[in-house]
């Protein structure tokens, strides 16, 4: 998916030079007098304004993406992503005749939209060819610049790319994993009147012979959102798949805020059980670089309705593997699966700290990056993800894991297949998902595992493990197992988020707060027997001259009779090495603390441990 990179007319303070420039596959000449509005890895933009007339014109060039299979589908996808999801467009695009130039198919559409109290026009040009699509967006509230923009488009030079990545050899005919299919009514009545609808279907097949099937139906003409839930068993014989449902219900939900979000449950009723035998095929579509699970039936099924218009296979339904374009369905009560934008590879950060790489004695190397610490050894790569508010606690273990896959993993890969979610419930539950896929960034075929231990204190971290194949993963970390124990090797990878300390890194105030309370109840009467509380605040202030101030304040005892204590020290600190700090005076005597930094997004934590006791590290955050 592409996203609009900047609001209208956010003009930078420098003027683009009228010379040829290259962005991704496009070589172009910036019109004289136009100023740059966007400059990122995903989009560049230019604009011109006339303050006296109150007019503007803006052009945005988007980084190429893989084709969806044909030029019209590419245009339709871009129109939805770049136009209707951002601007108040209420009509279908007015199309101009498609053309072909140097192997690129060009489709152009325009539509008016309301902006800033006036009328503007959006013009989208989608060029498809050589396994890619290139998108150009023009926004304006005047025809004064039409000749300039037409000339700008006409003089573009597009680099021919190699054809799409060859498909992964599909030797595994297993259908285990989650597969989705979406349809909508694109009749002229609906399009011309802006009335949308969408039906999403989702099969999840386990490797144990069981399945679940969900259908979500949303329609602006309906008062409720419908959800069909079905579960049962399946059998495979040759290339035939037999579905044997055990339970099927239809639920109706209100529309939250009138949108396609789940509201409250309105009604539920049982549905007719339908046993179906499909002929199934796993087919690779090179245009969209994606494997599909194709299900063919003699007649349309009750659960899926009319067959697809895609005539590659007759009487067929086409299910896609989970990906950025095909996320896991959000179910009532689960966290929403946020839109997964096409990410760029997380690059090493420009850090103000002295050490951004650690070479560990066991051969692993850790490198700080923007969204994770990347840990590598040989052909194995592990991303230790930083905490992310979009993947917080979810009481539904499976829904939480699926949400984490959507947020953290899905956008980096295409041709995802053999995807399985295999969480393990326990007092410290395990989240585990794995799939085979192709990396968007480099086009390499890989095996991906998402793993997390949910510790009782909430300190678990998501690990994304990338290897050339499943065998390599299992050689390094061992095979998947149903038990919640025995995962020490893979869970230990979180400890590689660890970086050395330099004296200059310490300058500033580092603080750690703690509080807790125990409530007592009379065992005989059940009456309140009071509460014992504890709270502390500790901080180190490190100065540029290698002096420091340390202070600790504590309050503890039964509520209503708490005792307060404090301690403080001043002195000099030195670093005998980059993993220890020596203090000249803490509580009346010199002390040596073991020390290291860990990374979180945009910041670091300082971890300290008294080397004389070595009873665990304590984290300190920098006070800005």
Secondary structure, DSSP 8 states (H G I E B T S, - for coil): -----S-TT---SSB--SSEEEETTEEEE--TT-EEEEESSSEEEEEEEETTTTEEEEEEEE--EE--SSHHHHHHHHIIIIIITTS---S--EEEEEEEETTEEEEEEEEEEEETTEEEEEEEEEEEETTEEEEEEEEES-STTHHHHHHHHHT-EE------------------EEEEEEE----HHHHHHT--EEEEEEEEE-TTSEEEEEEEEEETTSSEEEEEEEEEEEEEETTEEEEEEEEEEEEEEEEETTTTEEEEEEEEEE-----EEEEEEEEEETTTTEEEEEEE-SS-BTTTBS--S--SSSSEEEEEESSSSS-----TTS-------------B---SSS--EEE-TTS-EEEEBSSEEEEEETTEEEEEE---GGG---SSHHHHHHHHIIIIIGGGEEEEEEEEE--B-STT-EEEEEEEEEETTT--EEEEEEEEE--TTS----EEEEESSHHHHHHHH----SSSSS-HHHHGGGGG--B---HHHH-EEEEEEEEEEEEEE-TTT--EEEEEEEEEEEEEEE-TTSEEEEEEEEEEEETTS-EEEEEEEEEEEEEEETTEEEEEEETTEEEEEEEEEEEETTEEEEEEEETTT----EEEEEE-
